[in-house]
Amino acid sequence: MDYEKFKEILSGYSVTTVTPFSPDLSQIDVDAISTNINFLTKQKVPLIIPNGNTGEFYSLSEEEWKAVLNAVVDASRGKAIIMSGIGHSIKTALSQLDEVRNLSVPAAMVMYPQHVFSSEEGVLGYYRTLLESAKELNVVLYKKGPLLSDTVLEKLMVFNNLVGVKYAFGRIVDFSRTVHQLGHSIVWSCGSAERFAPFFWLAGARAFTSGLCNFAPHITKRMYDALKASKYKEAMDLQKMITPFEDLREGRGTANNVPVVKAAMDHLGLKGGLCRPPIHPLSKEEKNAAISIISKW
């Protein structure tokens, strides 16, 4: 898919999907992935992102990463565009790019590098290597830390296949400054979901990713439609409605982020299940709180 066409798709809302496991957490539950993806495609979610943080990317082996992507591709049957998270070591990320290409998936999102010894110069080399290798693939970078700075981004924007940045680090004013400095040749996406989407939209984002879209895509779509139509009161009414749920996801120092989404999915008949350590299971009180909140939507 050419870069401009993918930018049109990226300029909207997307879902970062959960990864369901077997009850003992030892295996990927491929059938459960199929159930969830069928639900999302029936709801006409335009862009599906497996193997992201909501998908417990850092808890997956390379073979499991591949199994998740294959399951999503098989289940979507061309009814949605897919962009897979990639990352880890350079060697692993390059291998993942090959798999993305082999499956005719048009895009990859590069997860923020996790390394105890890293620098701006080092991450610049990491991203350059991946962008050069990606060639015809569309690439989105995930800003989840300070080393993907404006200086680094500016140097990377010479690559035509860099189509967007998922921005999920720092303050709104930092994001606004970045957009002012670097412009709109790429798609800026709010990586902090619906609760922050209205503010990022006013600051220059034209896309946002979502976790609650796993079980409530109609709300995600309503938020996007309201923002696109400049109906900011409607957008803020939705923001107010979903904030208690997002507050719950921020529990235990944001570690509740994924298990709260999975609990909501289980309650609604989708396939969430437990998370792998180091993510914890929810307490009974946390699970009941999540169910109580969404019952009012």
C-alpha positions as CSV (number, residue, x, y, z in Angstrom):
1,M,0.0,0.0,0.0
2,D,1.5,3.4,-1.0
3,Y,2.4,5.8,1.7
4,E,-0.3,8.4,1.0
5,K,-3.1,5.8,1.0
6,F,-1.9,4.4,4.3
7,K,-1.7,7.9,5.8
8,E,-5.4,8.3,5.0
9,I,-6.2,5.1,6.9
10,L,-3.9,6.1,9.8
11,S,-5.7,9.5,10.0
12,G,-8.5,8.0,12.1
13,Y,-8.9,5.7,15.0
14,S,-7.3,2.3,15.6
15,V,-7.4,-0.5,18.2
16,T,-4.3,-2.0,19.8
17,T,-5.6,-5.5,20.4
18,V,-5.1,-7.7,23.5
19,T,-3.4,-11.1,23.3
20,P,-5.5,-13.9,24.8
21,F,-3.6,-16.8,26.4
22,S,-4.5,-20.3,27.5
23,P,-5.8,-20.5,31.1
24,D,-2.3,-21.5,32.3
25,L,-0.8,-18.7,30.3
26,S,1.6,-21.1,28.5
27,Q,0.2,-20.6,24.9
28,I,-1.4,-18.1,22.6
29,D,-5.2,-18.8,22.3
30,V,-5.5,-18.5,18.5
31,D,-9.3,-19.3,18.5
32,A,-9.8,-16.5,21.0
33,I,-7.9,-14.1,18.8
34,S,-10.2,-15.1,15.9
35,T,-13.3,-14.4,18.0
36,N,-12.1,-10.9,19.0
37,I,-11.0,-10.0,15.5
38,N,-14.3,-11.1,14.0
39,F,-16.0,-8.8,16.5
40,L,-13.8,-5.8,15.5
41,T,-14.2,-6.4,11.7
42,K,-18.0,-6.6,12.1
43,Q,-17.8,-3.3,13.8
44,K,-15.8,-2.0,10.9
45,V,-12.8,-0.9,12.9
46,P,-10.5,0.4,10.1
47,L,-7.0,-0.2,11.6
48,I,-6.1,-3.1,13.8
49,I,-2.7,-3.2,15.7
50,P,-1.6,-6.5,17.1
51,N,1.6,-7.0,19.1
52,G,1.4,-3.6,20.8
53,N,1.7,-2.8,24.5
54,T,-2.0,-3.6,25.1
55,G,-1.1,-6.9,23.3
56,E,1.6,-7.6,26.0
57,F,4.3,-7.3,23.3
58,Y,7.2,-7.7,25.8
59,S,5.7,-10.9,27.2
60,L,5.7,-12.7,23.8
61,S,8.5,-14.9,22.4
62,E,9.4,-14.3,18.8
63,E,7.4,-17.4,17.7
64,E,4.4,-16.2,19.7
65,W,4.7,-12.8,18.1
66,K,4.5,-14.5,14.7
67,A,1.5,-16.6,15.8
68,V,-0.4,-13.6,17.0
69,L,0.2,-11.8,13.7
70,N,-0.7,-14.8,11.6
71,A,-3.9,-15.3,13.6
72,V,-5.0,-11.7,13.2
73,V,-4.3,-11.8,9.4
74,D,-6.2,-15.0,9.0
75,A,-9.2,-13.8,11.1
76,S,-9.4,-10.3,9.4
77,R,-9.7,-11.8,5.9
78,G,-9.0,-8.4,4.4
79,K,-11.8,-6.7,6.2
80,A,-9.5,-4.3,8.1
81,I,-6.0,-2.9,7.6
82,I,-3.3,-4.3,9.9
83,M,-0.2,-2.7,11.4
84,S,1.9,-4.9,13.6
85,G,4.1,-3.8,16.4
86,I,7.8,-4.8,16.0
87,G,10.9,-4.3,18.2
88,H,13.3,-5.8,20.6
89,S,16.9,-6.3,19.3
90,I,17.8,-5.1,15.8
91,K,18.1,-8.7,14.6
92,T,14.7,-9.5,16.0
93,A,13.0,-6.4,14.6
94,L,14.5,-7.0,11.1
95,S,13.2,-10.6,11.2
96,Q,9.8,-9.3,12.2
97,L,9.8,-6.8,9.3
98,D,10.4,-9.8,7.0
99,E,7.4,-11.6,8.4
100,V,5.2,-8.4,8.1
101,R,6.3,-8.2,4.5
102,N,5.7,-11.9,3.8
103,L,2.2,-11.7,5.1
104,S,1.4,-8.7,2.9
105,V,0.8,-6.6,6.0
106,P,1.3,-3.0,4.8
107,A,2.7,-1.4,8.0
108,A,4.8,-1.8,11.1
109,M,4.8,0.2,14.3
110,V,8.3,0.3,15.9
111,M,8.0,-0.1,19.7
112,Y,10.1,2.2,21.8
113,P,13.5,0.5,22.4
114,Q,13.9,-1.0,25.9
115,H,17.6,-1.0,26.8
116,V,19.5,0.0,30.0
117,F,22.3,1.6,27.9
118,S,20.8,3.8,25.2
119,S,21.2,7.3,23.9
120,E,19.7,9.6,21.2
121,E,22.5,8.7,18.9
122,G,21.9,5.0,19.6
123,V,18.2,5.1,19.0
124,L,18.7,7.2,15.9
125,G,20.9,4.3,14.5
126,Y,18.3,1.8,15.5
127,Y,15.4,3.6,13.7
128,R,17.5,4.3,10.7
129,T,18.4,0.7,10.3
130,L,14.8,-0.4,10.4
131,L,13.5,2.3,8.1
132,E,16.1,1.5,5.5
133,S,15.2,-2.2,5.7
134,A,11.5,-1.6,5.7
135,K,11.7,0.0,2.2
136,E,8.2,-0.1,0.8
137,L,6.5,-0.8,4.1
138,N,4.8,2.0,6.0
139,V,6.4,2.7,9.3
140,V,5.0,4.4,12.4
141,L,7.3,5.2,15.4
142,Y,6.0,4.8,18.9
143,K,7.2,7.7,21.1
144,K,7.1,6.3,24.6
145,G,10.3,7.9,26.0
146,P,12.5,11.0,25.8
147,L,15.2,9.6,23.4
148,L,12.8,9.8,20.4
149,S,13.3,13.6,20.6
150,D,12.4,16.3,18.0
151,T,16.0,16.3,16.9
152,V,16.0,12.5,16.2
153,L,12.6,12.7,14.5
154,E,13.7,15.5,12.3
155,K,16.6,13.4,11.1
156,L,14.3,10.4,10.4
157,M,11.7,12.4,8.5
158,V,14.0,12.2,5.4
159,F,12.6,8.6,5.0
160,N,9.5,8.6,2.8
161,N,8.2,5.4,4.5
162,L,8.0,7.1,7.9
163,V,4.3,7.9,7.8
164,G,3.4,8.6,11.4
165,V,4.3,8.9,15.0
166,K,2.2,7.5,17.9
167,Y,2.9,10.0,20.6
168,A,2.5,8.8,24.2
169,F,5.2,10.6,26.2
170,G,5.3,14.0,27.8
171,R,2.9,16.9,28.0
172,I,0.4,18.3,25.5
173,V,2.5,21.4,25.2
174,D,5.5,19.2,24.3
175,F,3.5,17.5,21.6
176,S,2.3,20.9,20.3
177,R,5.8,22.2,20.1
178,T,6.9,19.1,18.2
179,V,4.1,19.5,15.6
180,H,4.9,23.2,15.2
181,Q,8.5,22.4,14.6
182,L,8.2,19.4,12.4
183,G,5.0,20.0,10.5
184,H,2.3,17.7,9.1
185,S,4.2,15.7,6.4
186,I,3.5,12.7,8.7
187,V,0.4,11.7,10.7
188,W,0.5,12.5,14.4
189,S,-1.4,10.1,16.5
190,C,-2.5,10.5,20.2
191,G,-1.1,7.4,21.8
192,S,-3.0,8.0,25.1
193,A,-6.4,7.0,23.7
194,E,-9.9,8.6,24.0
195,R,-9.3,10.5,27.2
196,F,-6.6,12.6,25.8
197,A,-7.7,12.6,22.1
198,P,-9.6,15.9,22.2
199,F,-6.6,17.8,23.5
200,F,-4.2,16.2,21.1
201,W,-6.6,16.9,18.3
202,L,-6.5,20.6,19.0
203,A,-2.7,20.4,19.2
204,G,-2.4,18.8,15.8
205,A,-3.1,15.1,16.0
206,R,-5.4,13.6,13.4
207,A,-5.5,10.1,14.8
208,F,-5.6,8.2,18.1
209,T,-5.1,4.6,19.2
210,S,-7.5,2.9,21.7
211,G,-7.6,0.1,24.2
212,L,-11.2,0.2,25.1
213,C,-12.0,-0.1,21.3
214,N,-11.3,-3.9,22.0
215,F,-14.8,-4.1,23.5
216,A,-16.5,-0.7,22.8
217,P,-15.6,0.3,19.2
218,H,-18.8,2.3,18.9
219,I,-17.6,4.7,21.5
220,T,-14.2,5.0,19.9
221,K,-15.9,5.8,16.5
222,R,-18.2,8.4,18.2
223,M,-15.2,10.1,19.6
224,Y,-13.4,10.2,16.2
225,D,-16.5,11.4,14.4
226,A,-17.1,14.1,16.9
227,L,-13.5,15.4,16.6
228,K,-13.5,15.2,12.8
229,A,-16.8,17.3,12.8
230,S,-15.4,19.8,15.3
231,K,-18.2,18.8,17.7
232,Y,-16.0,19.4,20.8
233,K,-18.8,19.4,23.4
234,E,-19.8,15.9,22.2
235,A,-16.2,14.8,22.3
236,M,-15.8,16.1,25.8
237,D,-19.0,14.5,27.0
238,L,-17.6,11.2,25.8
239,Q,-14.3,12.0,27.4
240,K,-16.1,12.6,30.7
241,M,-18.0,9.3,30.4
242,I,-15.0,7.1,29.8
243,T,-12.6,8.8,32.3
244,P,-13.6,6.6,35.3
245,F,-12.7,3.6,33.3
246,E,-9.3,5.1,32.2
247,D,-8.7,6.2,35.8
248,L,-9.1,2.5,36.8
249,R,-6.6,1.5,34.1
250,E,-4.1,3.9,35.7
251,G,-4.3,2.0,39.0
252,R,-1.2,0.5,40.6
253,G,1.0,2.9,38.8
254,T,-0.7,2.3,35.4
255,A,-0.1,-1.5,35.7
256,N,-3.9,-2.0,35.6
257,N,-3.9,-0.8,31.9
258,V,-4.3,-4.2,30.2
259,P,-6.1,-6.4,32.8
260,V,-8.9,-3.8,33.2
261,V,-9.5,-4.0,29.4
262,K,-9.4,-7.8,29.5
263,A,-11.9,-7.9,32.4
264,A,-14.4,-5.8,30.4
265,M,-14.0,-8.0,27.4
266,D,-14.6,-11.1,29.5
267,H,-17.8,-9.6,31.0
268,L,-19.1,-8.8,27.5
269,G,-18.5,-12.3,26.1
270,L,-15.3,-11.5,24.2
271,K,-11.9,-13.2,25.0
272,G,-9.7,-11.3,27.4
273,G,-8.4,-13.7,30.1
274,L,-5.5,-13.2,32.3
275,C,-2.2,-11.3,31.6
276,R,1.2,-12.9,31.9
277,P,3.6,-11.8,34.7
278,P,5.0,-9.3,35.4
279,I,1.4,-8.0,34.9
280,H,-0.8,-8.9,37.8
281,P,-4.3,-10.3,38.0
282,L,-7.0,-7.9,39.1
283,S,-8.5,-8.0,42.6
284,K,-12.2,-8.9,42.8
285,E,-12.8,-5.2,43.8
286,E,-11.0,-3.9,40.7
287,K,-12.8,-6.3,38.4
288,N,-16.2,-5.4,39.8
289,A,-15.4,-1.7,39.5
290,A,-14.6,-2.1,35.8
291,I,-17.8,-4.0,35.1
292,S,-19.8,-1.4,37.1
293,I,-18.3,1.5,35.1
294,I,-19.0,0.0,31.6
295,S,-22.5,-1.0,32.6
296,K,-23.4,2.7,32.7
297,W,-22.3,3.3,29.1
